[in-house]
Amino acid sequence: MNSSKRAFILHPSSFILKLAMTKELIVDIERLLPGGLGLAHEEGKTIFVSLAAPGDRLRVTIDREQGNVLFASIKEILTPSPMRVEPPCPYFGSCGGCDFQQLTYEAQLITKAEIIRDCLRRIAGLRTVPDFSVVPSNEWRYRSRAVWQLDQDRRTIGYYERGSRRVCDVADCAVLAPELQQTLERIRRTSWHLIPPELKHLQAVTGDDGVSVAPSFAEFQTKELQLKVGEEVYKFNAEAFFQINQTLLAPLIDFALESAHGETGLDLYCGVGLFTVPLARQFKQVIGVESNPVSTSFARRNLEHAGLENTRIITATVSDWIETATIGEARCDFVLVDPPRAGAESAVIKGILKLAPLQISYVSCDPATLARDLKKLIAGGYQIAALAAFDIFPQTHHVETVVKLTRARMVESTIEQNESDQQAA
């Protein structure tokens, strides 16, 4: 079923009949894809629908057409999915921050696991994906780090609207940790003449001892914070990257570093040393590499505070460093990779394969780029030993995944050696 409006468009030489941009279709959502869009098929077209739920029957408006693919938005929910709930946030749909509030939390976890499996099968080429589930989080008020956009002309502060660079004016963000929500409210009460006119955005993060804002202005300072995670204490501020969901950091670290030990461990994209500090307790020597000088300064201080002297922190892009990486005479036993959403650069994957570590832990916030990089590592002689996922980003399609790999050749040689030993016995 479909309905459409047709319009004559004036052309220099003739009238051309074209479908107007107000074309509507009735579609059934089959599943959600990486990126959070709903998938439907109609009239021989593949249709991507934003803010949909699996099982929805929808009347949608076509926003954009790209070849055989249509991008659409919901005009009317004809039959809601059993997974659908009423989004509690009044900004949902206009604000670009959250895109899963229309799903029950159980459905969010199931959908994220399905997205990870889909990427590993379709992009990485895995025939069999290890069993796993997504470790749940607090559904709301979990976000301990935020970037707030400012529109000085309209005097608005919040997040970009969906699909645009227009600022959605947000008074109360339902996923912000209470300390950050209070800070947002204080900033909104601040007289605009106290805000530097060139300021386009603010970064904010909370720790055990307050909130840090960057850049500093008025009463808001880029103060140094600290946070205890497990048995470790980390110092950082708003200019250094730190994970947004602090409640899941301990289990995330434990899984990524479980059974990791030996001569040399590498922490690539190490930030302030979230993984580096515990790694330094498990290896004779550790090297951390990070391009942000503020983060590397904190990483060194965090190691010093922990009384660990067996680690070098290098301020450089990982792709530049790994081309000429030297780790001394010791063999590389373990590599922890925690890249940004775009994944590891090709040069980094090649460098890791050249170092040939016995084990790799790849920490990723994007299943698609994770799968792309895993395909290269598997082709280079590694196999997946374990997989876990953590819902660090509730109410959004994002999910943190940790994949642990071992050298396949090492496993094969161990089996052959065991068989040889048994025959000799």
FIZA-859196 format. One record per residue (C-alpha): x, y, z; residue in one letter; residue number from 0. Coordinates in nm, 4 decimals. Layout:
% residues N
X, Y, Z, a, NUM
...
***
This chain:
% residues 425
0.0000, 0.0000, 0.0000, m, 0
0.1219, 0.3468, -0.0723, n, 1
0.0082, 0.6941, -0.1549, s, 2
0.2022, 0.9678, -0.3257, s, 3
0.1661, 1.3219, -0.4460, k, 4
0.2851, 1.4059, -0.7940, r, 5
0.3797, 1.7491, -0.9173, a, 6
0.4752, 1.9073, -1.2481, f, 7
0.8230, 2.0572, -1.2242, i, 8
0.9004, 2.3363, -1.4684, l, 9
1.2026, 2.2544, -1.6874, h, 10
1.3606, 2.4840, -1.9466, p, 11
1.2558, 2.2482, -2.2275, s, 12
0.9601, 2.0534, -2.0940, s, 13
0.7417, 1.9553, -1.8024, f, 14
0.8837, 1.6571, -1.6186, i, 15
0.6695, 1.4470, -1.3914, l, 16
0.8556, 1.3752, -1.0673, k, 17
0.7679, 1.2270, -0.7348, l, 18
0.7464, 1.5049, -0.4799, a, 19
0.9466, 1.4798, -0.1598, m, 20
0.6205, 1.4259, 0.0288, t, 21
0.5863, 1.0692, -0.0975, k, 22
0.4521, 0.8340, 0.1678, e, 23
0.4675, 0.4577, 0.2090, l, 24
0.3300, 0.2028, 0.4523, i, 25
0.6102, -0.0278, 0.5686, v, 26
0.6786, -0.3080, 0.8156, d, 27
1.0047, -0.2830, 1.0111, i, 28
1.1979, -0.6089, 0.9919, e, 29
1.4886, -0.5298, 1.2235, r, 30
1.7276, -0.2539, 1.3297, l, 31
2.0601, -0.2090, 1.1550, l, 32
2.4011, -0.0871, 1.2712, p, 33
2.3509, 0.2861, 1.3106, g, 34
2.0065, 0.2284, 1.4655, g, 35
1.7922, 0.2616, 1.1530, l, 36
1.4907, 0.0365, 1.0951, g, 37
1.4979, -0.1837, 0.7839, l, 38
1.1962, -0.2266, 0.5561, a, 39
1.1332, -0.3259, 0.1941, h, 40
0.8566, -0.1898, -0.0286, e, 41
0.8084, -0.1385, -0.4039, e, 42
1.1396, -0.3103, -0.4717, g, 43
1.3200, -0.0538, -0.2582, k, 44
1.5231, -0.0856, 0.0601, t, 45
1.3968, 0.1630, 0.3148, i, 46
1.5817, 0.2922, 0.6205, f, 47
1.3542, 0.4440, 0.8855, v, 48
1.4846, 0.6454, 1.1790, s, 49
1.3478, 0.5943, 1.5336, l, 50
1.1652, 0.2738, 1.4397, a, 51
1.1170, -0.0476, 1.6389, a, 52
1.1312, -0.4057, 1.5049, p, 53
0.7742, -0.5144, 1.4262, g, 54
0.6371, -0.1618, 1.3764, d, 55
0.3877, -0.1022, 1.0954, r, 56
0.4378, 0.2584, 0.9931, l, 57
0.3312, 0.5276, 0.7548, r, 58
0.6579, 0.6951, 0.6601, v, 59
0.7611, 1.0018, 0.4652, t, 60
1.0477, 0.9645, 0.2206, i, 61
1.3123, 1.2235, 0.3055, d, 62
1.5860, 1.1238, 0.0647, r, 63
1.6415, 0.8786, -0.2194, e, 64
1.9789, 0.7321, -0.3060, q, 65
1.9602, 0.4835, -0.5898, g, 66
1.7524, 0.1895, -0.4732, n, 67
1.7644, 0.3033, -0.1103, v, 68
1.5118, 0.5343, 0.0532, l, 69
1.5666, 0.7205, 0.3804, f, 70
1.2452, 0.7870, 0.5664, a, 71
1.0968, 0.9269, 0.8857, s, 72
0.7837, 0.8211, 1.0715, i, 73
0.4644, 1.0097, 0.9959, k, 74
0.2251, 0.7731, 1.1765, e, 75
0.2577, 0.4562, 1.3840, i, 76
-0.0180, 0.2307, 1.2498, l, 77
0.0594, -0.0788, 1.4579, t, 78
0.3241, -0.0378, 1.7292, p, 79
0.5797, -0.3095, 1.7931, s, 80
0.5536, -0.5002, 2.1222, p, 81
0.9042, -0.3648, 2.1833, m, 82
0.7883, -0.0031, 2.1561, r, 83
0.7373, 0.2296, 2.4536, v, 84
0.6546, 0.5981, 2.4829, e, 85
0.9859, 0.7910, 2.4948, p, 86
0.9986, 0.9798, 2.8272, p, 87
1.2213, 1.2617, 2.7006, c, 88
1.0332, 1.5625, 2.5536, p, 89
1.3255, 1.6275, 2.3158, y, 90
1.3299, 1.2766, 2.1695, f, 91
1.3016, 1.2891, 1.7916, g, 92
1.4373, 1.6413, 1.7561, s, 93
1.7528, 1.6055, 1.9698, c, 94
2.0211, 1.3971, 1.8015, g, 95
2.1547, 1.2523, 2.1264, g, 96
1.9344, 0.9446, 2.1794, c, 97
1.7757, 0.7174, 1.9185, d, 98
1.6627, 0.4100, 2.1189, f, 99
1.4223, 0.5634, 2.3732, q, 100
1.1320, 0.4157, 2.1734, q, 101
1.2460, 0.0641, 2.2761, l, 102
1.2018, -0.1187, 2.6049, t, 103
1.5365, -0.1566, 2.7773, y, 104
1.5269, -0.5346, 2.7273, e, 105
1.4690, -0.4755, 2.3554, a, 106
1.7638, -0.2349, 2.3445, q, 107
1.9973, -0.5017, 2.4838, l, 108
1.8646, -0.7699, 2.2477, i, 109
1.8908, -0.5365, 1.9476, t, 110
2.2487, -0.4376, 2.0286, k, 111
2.3515, -0.8023, 2.0552, a, 112
2.1865, -0.8685, 1.7161, e, 113
2.3702, -0.5720, 1.5612, i, 114
2.7043, -0.7036, 1.6875, i, 115
2.6312, -1.0540, 1.5529, r, 116
2.5195, -0.9113, 1.2177, d, 117
2.8398, -0.7079, 1.1782, c, 118
3.0629, -1.0002, 1.2747, l, 119
2.8921, -1.2308, 1.0247, r, 120
2.8409, -0.9869, 0.7386, r, 121
3.1546, -0.7700, 0.7620, i, 122
3.4090, -0.9866, 0.9460, a, 123
3.2898, -1.2997, 0.7658, g, 124
3.2496, -1.5128, 1.0792, l, 125
3.0456, -1.8281, 1.0330, r, 126
3.0117, -1.8775, 1.4069, t, 127
2.9877, -1.5957, 1.6613, v, 128
3.0718, -1.6817, 2.0243, p, 129
2.7803, -1.6748, 2.2676, d, 130
2.7488, -1.3491, 2.4602, f, 131
2.4957, -1.1088, 2.6051, s, 132
2.5118, -0.7335, 2.6601, v, 133
2.5936, -0.6407, 3.0206, v, 134
2.3218, -0.3943, 3.1307, p, 135
2.3706, -0.0519, 3.2843, s, 136
2.1644, 0.2096, 3.4627, n, 137
1.9071, 0.3059, 3.2000, e, 138
1.9043, 0.6770, 3.2912, w, 139
2.1325, 0.9368, 3.4529, r, 140
2.4439, 0.7379, 3.3643, y, 141
2.6295, 0.9789, 3.1363, r, 142
2.9311, 1.1261, 3.3180, s, 143
3.0803, 1.3053, 3.0159, r, 144
2.9091, 1.5356, 2.7673, a, 145
2.9696, 1.7881, 2.4897, v, 146
2.7188, 2.0733, 2.4901, w, 147
2.6727, 2.2834, 2.1764, q, 148
2.6120, 2.6581, 2.2015, l, 149
2.4281, 2.8855, 1.9599, d, 150
2.5215, 3.2368, 2.0674, q, 151
2.2797, 3.4050, 1.8262, d, 152
1.9728, 3.2094, 1.9381, r, 153
2.1074, 3.1763, 2.2947, r, 154
2.0485, 2.8038, 2.3086, t, 155
2.2560, 2.5261, 2.4633, i, 156
2.2181, 2.1523, 2.4243, g, 157
2.2901, 1.9003, 2.1503, y, 158
2.2636, 1.9134, 1.7733, y, 159
1.9216, 1.8385, 1.6322, e, 160
1.8930, 1.5108, 1.4451, r, 161
2.0572, 1.5384, 1.1047, g, 162
2.1508, 1.9043, 1.1388, s, 163
2.3890, 2.1527, 1.2985, r, 164
2.1070, 2.3457, 1.4606, r, 165
2.1251, 2.3369, 1.8410, v, 166
1.8349, 2.1712, 2.0229, c, 167
1.7831, 2.3752, 2.3394, d, 168
1.7856, 2.1179, 2.6211, v, 169
1.6915, 2.2103, 2.9771, a, 170
1.6903, 1.8580, 3.1232, d, 171
1.8838, 1.5678, 2.9672, c, 172
1.7500, 1.2374, 3.0999, a, 173
2.0758, 1.0451, 3.0501, v, 174
2.3068, 1.2963, 3.2212, l, 175
2.4535, 1.2058, 3.5592, a, 176
2.2948, 1.4274, 3.8283, p, 177
2.6146, 1.6313, 3.8791, e, 178
2.6337, 1.7117, 3.5068, l, 179
2.2613, 1.7950, 3.4901, q, 180
2.3084, 2.0410, 3.7760, q, 181
2.6060, 2.1941, 3.5925, t, 182
2.4025, 2.2268, 3.2720, l, 183
2.1303, 2.4077, 3.4661, e, 184
2.3864, 2.6452, 3.6210, r, 185
2.5346, 2.7228, 3.2783, i, 186
2.1868, 2.7915, 3.1407, r, 187
2.1309, 3.0419, 3.4237, r, 188
2.4598, 3.2184, 3.3491, t, 189
2.4302, 3.5564, 3.1806, s, 190
2.5238, 3.5233, 2.8128, w, 191
2.7556, 3.8246, 2.8317, h, 192
2.9820, 3.6136, 3.0581, l, 193
3.0189, 3.3458, 2.7894, i, 194
3.3031, 3.4178, 2.5430, p, 195
3.1401, 3.5062, 2.2077, p, 196
3.3676, 3.2683, 2.0130, e, 197
3.2661, 2.9688, 2.2260, l, 198
3.0854, 2.7058, 2.0142, k, 199
3.0798, 2.4080, 2.2493, h, 200
3.1670, 2.2974, 2.6022, l, 201
3.3071, 1.9708, 2.7305, q, 202
3.2112, 1.8529, 3.0771, a, 203
3.2985, 1.5488, 3.2869, v, 204
3.2319, 1.4398, 3.6425, t, 205
3.4436, 1.2408, 3.8882, g, 206
3.4401, 1.1511, 4.2551, d, 207
3.5156, 1.5102, 4.3521, d, 208
3.3124, 1.7373, 4.1279, g, 209
3.2757, 1.8515, 3.7667, v, 210
3.5338, 1.9774, 3.5178, s, 211
3.4353, 2.2052, 3.2266, v, 212
3.6490, 2.2994, 2.9256, a, 213
3.7217, 2.5634, 2.8275, p, 214
3.7041, 2.7548, 3.1549, s, 215
3.4760, 3.0596, 3.1737, f, 216
3.2966, 3.2553, 3.4464, a, 217
3.2644, 3.0252, 3.7494, e, 218
3.3192, 2.7050, 3.5474, f, 219
3.6736, 2.5744, 3.5626, q, 220
3.8742, 2.2984, 3.3968, t, 221
3.9524, 2.1504, 3.7331, k, 222
4.1391, 1.8274, 3.7907, e, 223
3.9242, 1.5366, 3.9049, l, 224
3.9839, 1.1856, 4.0252, q, 225
3.7838, 0.8648, 4.0037, l, 226
3.8335, 0.5308, 4.1742, k, 227
3.7718, 0.2323, 3.9464, v, 228
3.8151, -0.0986, 4.1242, g, 229
4.1397, -0.0620, 4.3170, e, 230
4.2884, 0.2046, 4.0884, e, 231
4.2598, 0.5833, 4.1111, v, 232
4.2633, 0.7961, 3.7946, y, 233
4.3158, 1.1700, 3.7577, k, 234
4.1767, 1.3544, 3.4525, f, 235
3.9892, 1.6654, 3.3433, n, 236
3.7458, 1.7722, 3.0714, a, 237
4.0253, 1.8160, 2.8151, e, 238
4.1174, 1.4470, 2.8337, a, 239
3.9008, 1.1641, 2.7017, f, 240
3.7331, 0.9467, 2.9630, f, 241
3.4591, 0.6858, 2.9236, q, 242
3.1056, 0.8211, 2.9649, i, 243
2.9602, 0.5400, 3.1775, n, 244
3.1656, 0.4956, 3.4918, q, 245
2.9499, 0.2205, 3.6457, t, 246
3.0648, -0.0385, 3.3891, l, 247
3.4354, 0.0462, 3.3834, l, 248
3.5468, -0.2163, 3.6355, a, 249
3.3864, -0.5158, 3.4577, p, 250
3.5007, -0.3777, 3.1215, l, 251
3.8637, -0.3607, 3.2375, i, 252
3.8459, -0.6987, 3.4092, d, 253
3.7239, -0.8742, 3.0950, f, 254
3.9646, -0.6991, 2.8580, a, 255
4.2714, -0.7789, 3.0708, l, 256
4.1709, -1.1162, 3.2124, e, 257
4.4586, -1.3680, 3.1867, s, 258
4.6833, -1.1051, 3.0232, a, 259
5.0397, -1.1283, 3.1561, h, 260
5.3964, -1.1682, 3.0340, g, 261
5.6995, -0.9704, 2.9237, e, 262
5.5587, -0.6764, 2.7245, t, 263
5.2112, -0.5290, 2.6919, g, 264
5.1022, -0.2429, 2.4656, l, 265
4.8109, -0.0066, 2.5236, d, 266
4.7259, 0.1687, 2.1964, l, 267
4.5078, 0.4822, 2.2162, y, 268
4.5712, 0.4683, 2.5919, c, 269
4.4067, 0.7969, 2.6982, g, 270
4.4708, 0.8747, 3.0651, v, 271
4.5760, 0.5152, 3.1289, g, 272
4.2449, 0.3453, 3.2093, l, 273
4.3863, 0.0100, 3.0917, f, 274
4.7540, 0.1041, 3.1196, t, 275
4.7664, 0.1163, 3.4993, v, 276
4.6270, -0.2351, 3.5571, p, 277
4.8326, -0.3634, 3.2623, l, 278
5.1482, -0.2384, 3.4346, a, 279
5.0693, -0.4678, 3.7272, r, 280
5.0505, -0.7708, 3.4957, q, 281
5.3546, -0.7208, 3.2678, f, 282
5.7252, -0.6626, 3.3132, k, 283
5.7089, -0.3648, 3.0803, q, 284
5.4210, -0.1694, 2.9255, v, 285
5.4102, 0.0929, 2.6520, i, 286
5.1119, 0.3267, 2.6181, g, 287
5.0584, 0.5389, 2.3057, v, 288
4.8196, 0.8343, 2.2828, e, 289
4.8112, 1.1490, 2.0644, s, 290
4.6424, 1.3846, 2.3146, n, 291
4.9171, 1.5474, 2.5263, p, 292
4.6743, 1.6317, 2.8087, v, 293
4.5787, 1.2643, 2.8311, s, 294
4.9388, 1.1395, 2.8237, t, 295
5.0322, 1.3817, 3.0999, s, 296
4.7559, 1.2353, 3.3166, f, 297
4.8561, 0.8800, 3.2189, a, 298
5.2104, 0.9391, 3.3477, r, 299
5.0783, 1.0900, 3.6705, r, 300
4.8336, 0.8031, 3.7201, n, 301
5.1164, 0.5506, 3.6853, l, 302
5.3312, 0.7509, 3.9231, e, 303
5.0487, 0.7707, 4.1759, h, 304
5.0131, 0.3905, 4.1521, a, 305
5.3872, 0.3495, 4.2171, g, 306
5.4476, 0.1836, 3.8791, l, 307
5.7792, 0.2519, 3.7052, e, 308
5.7766, -0.0146, 3.4343, n, 309
5.5781, 0.1838, 3.1762, t, 310
5.6610, 0.4283, 2.8971, r, 311
5.3908, 0.6686, 2.7804, i, 312
5.4462, 0.8029, 2.4291, i, 313
5.2706, 1.1114, 2.2931, t, 314
5.2167, 1.0322, 1.9256, a, 315
4.9499, 0.9102, 1.6889, t, 316
4.9349, 0.5325, 1.7052, v, 317
4.9695, 0.5026, 1.3266, s, 318
5.2927, 0.7085, 1.3291, d, 319
5.4434, 0.5306, 1.6293, w, 320
5.3712, 0.1760, 1.5206, i, 321
5.5518, 0.2158, 1.1870, e, 322
5.8839, 0.2324, 1.3729, t, 323
5.7751, 0.0663, 1.6971, a, 324
6.0575, -0.0673, 1.9124, t, 325
5.9922, -0.2665, 2.2270, i, 326
6.3456, -0.3833, 2.2954, g, 327
6.4529, -0.7454, 2.3016, e, 328
6.1424, -0.8678, 2.4840, a, 329
5.8686, -1.0352, 2.2844, r, 330
5.5289, -0.8611, 2.2521, c, 331
5.2863, -1.0723, 2.4506, d, 332
4.9733, -0.8576, 2.4525, f, 333
4.8161, -0.5587, 2.2743, v, 334
4.5156, -0.3644, 2.4023, l, 335
4.3519, -0.1589, 2.1232, v, 336
4.0862, 0.0987, 2.2165, d, 337
4.0488, 0.3248, 1.9101, p, 338
3.7933, 0.5991, 1.8438, p, 339
3.4657, 0.5195, 1.6674, r, 340
3.6332, 0.5164, 1.3249, a, 341
3.8362, 0.2132, 1.4310, g, 342
4.2077, 0.1487, 1.3962, a, 343
4.3857, 0.2835, 1.0907, e, 344
4.5113, 0.0280, 0.8351, s, 345
4.8703, 0.1100, 0.9340, a, 346
4.7895, 0.0215, 1.2953, v, 347
4.6469, -0.3196, 1.2031, i, 348
4.9513, -0.3884, 0.9857, k, 349
5.1796, -0.2824, 1.2703, g, 350
5.0053, -0.5115, 1.5180, i, 351
5.0375, -0.8054, 1.2791, l, 352
5.4069, -0.7264, 1.2370, k, 353
5.4573, -0.7280, 1.6153, l, 354
5.2731, -1.0633, 1.6276, a, 355
5.1530, -1.0480, 1.9909, p, 356
5.0323, -1.3686, 2.1501, l, 357
4.7042, -1.2022, 2.2546, q, 358
4.4999, -0.8999, 2.1487, i, 359
4.2074, -0.7310, 2.3256, s, 360
4.0153, -0.5023, 2.0916, y, 361
3.7801, -0.2575, 2.2683, v, 362
3.5330, -0.0906, 2.0338, s, 363
3.2331, 0.1434, 2.0482, c, 364
3.1323, 0.0669, 1.6876, d, 365
3.0474, -0.2907, 1.5806, p, 366
3.0921, -0.2136, 1.2093, a, 367
3.4482, -0.0776, 1.2317, t, 368
3.5302, -0.3484, 1.4863, l, 369
3.4198, -0.6159, 1.2382, a, 370
3.6206, -0.4509, 0.9593, r, 371
3.9384, -0.4604, 1.1678, d, 372
3.8733, -0.8112, 1.3007, l, 373
3.8525, -0.9402, 0.9447, k, 374
4.2089, -0.8171, 0.8862, k, 375
4.3387, -0.9569, 1.2144, l, 376
4.1788, -1.2965, 1.1505, i, 377
4.3266, -1.3030, 0.7990, a, 378
4.6602, -1.2244, 0.9642, g, 379
4.6533, -1.5413, 1.1734, g, 380
4.4345, -1.4652, 1.4778, y, 381
4.1182, -1.6271, 1.6064, q, 382
3.8514, -1.5069, 1.8483, i, 383
3.8909, -1.6541, 2.1949, a, 384
3.6138, -1.4634, 2.3754, a, 385
3.3678, -1.1782, 2.3287, l, 386
3.1689, -0.9571, 2.5630, a, 387
2.9529, -0.6471, 2.5248, a, 388
2.8714, -0.3696, 2.7704, f, 389
2.5814, -0.1255, 2.7459, d, 390
2.7852, 0.1861, 2.8090, i, 391
2.5415, 0.3961, 2.6008, f, 392
2.1785, 0.3165, 2.7044, p, 393
1.9015, 0.4847, 2.5011, q, 394
2.1303, 0.4975, 2.1952, t, 395
2.2287, 0.2393, 1.9312, h, 396
2.5924, 0.2515, 2.0467, h, 397
2.7442, -0.0399, 2.2372, v, 398
3.0904, -0.1218, 2.3730, e, 399
3.2311, -0.4561, 2.2581, t, 400
3.5476, -0.6331, 2.3698, v, 401
3.6920, -0.9097, 2.1528, v, 402
3.9865, -1.1163, 2.2767, k, 403
4.2019, -1.2820, 2.0125, l, 404
4.4844, -1.5351, 2.0205, t, 405
4.7320, -1.6289, 1.7516, r, 406
4.5795, -1.9223, 1.5634, a, 407
4.9218, -2.0578, 1.4711, r, 408
5.0155, -2.0573, 1.8392, m, 409
4.7085, -2.2633, 1.9244, v, 410
4.7757, -2.5072, 1.6409, e, 411
5.1406, -2.5510, 1.7387, s, 412
5.0385, -2.6119, 2.1013, t, 413
4.7980, -2.8857, 1.9917, i, 414
5.0626, -3.0424, 1.7690, e, 415
5.3161, -3.0320, 2.0532, q, 416
5.0681, -3.1950, 2.2926, n, 417
4.9951, -3.4696, 2.0416, e, 418
5.3695, -3.5228, 1.9898, s, 419
5.4263, -3.5429, 2.3650, d, 420
5.1449, -3.7966, 2.4020, q, 421
5.2884, -4.0142, 2.1257, q, 422
5.6343, -4.0004, 2.2798, a, 423
5.4902, -4.1022, 2.6164, a, 424
***
